[in-house]
Amino acid sequence: MESATRPYEISFLVRSEGDVPAVAALLAEHGAQVTDEGQVRKLALAYPVKKVTEGYFGYLVATMDAESAKKLENSARTTPQVLRLLVLTSKPAKAPKPAAVKRAARREQRAAAPAAVSNEDLAKELEKLTAGT
């Protein structure tokens, strides 16, 4: 019985930019189909990871079954080029709730509010209102 595939978000940290293909090889080894890939960028780490203070961070979205995802995490721990690898289940975006939509509309109305009124204009409006009584 084959288990169903689902999307996973995979974030990784490698020692050098040349180690990114090692992550791609791990994914291919475990039957992952990459659907989206982010740009790899160099980061200074907040604390040393395996005695390394700088690394290259990247992320991607891939589809695979749950068993393969677990095996991928285990394989990454034993791969020396990979400092960290995080596999998260990707969930579809939820539609906004009606209350959230109303709040957003109110924020837009406040942002489009008229500019400040001068004291002279206020005085004229007050005269108009009090003249009618």
Residue, then its C-alpha position, 0 to 999 in steps of 0.5 A: m500500500e502506497s501512502a499519499t503524497r503531500p506538500y512539505e516546506i523544507s528549510f536547510l542550512v549548509r556550510s557553503e553554496g557548493d553544498v546545495p546540490a547535496v540537499a538536492a541529492l538527498l531529496a532525489e534519493h527520497g523521491a521528493q518532487v520539488t515544486d517551488e524553490g527559494q533563493v539561497r543566501k549567505l547568513a551570519l549565524a547567531y550562534p555556532v552550529k557544528k562550529v560554523t558561524e556562517g552558512y547558506f540558507g535556502y528553502l523549497v517546497a516539495t511533495m513526498d509521502a510522510e515516510s520519505a519525509k522522516k527518512l529525509e530528516n534522518s539522512a540529513r543528520t548524517t550528511p556532513q554538508v547539511l548543518r540543519l534541515l527542517v521539514l514542515t507540513s505545508k497547509p493550504a492558505k485559509a480564506p479570511k474570516p468575515a470579521a477580519v475582512k471587516r477590520a481590513a475594510r475599516r483600516e482602509q477607510r481610516a487610511a483614506a480619511p480626509a486631511a486635517v481641517s483648519n480652524e477657520d473651516l471649523a468656525k465657518e461650519l459652526e456658524k452655519l450650524t448655529a445660524g439655522t437654530 
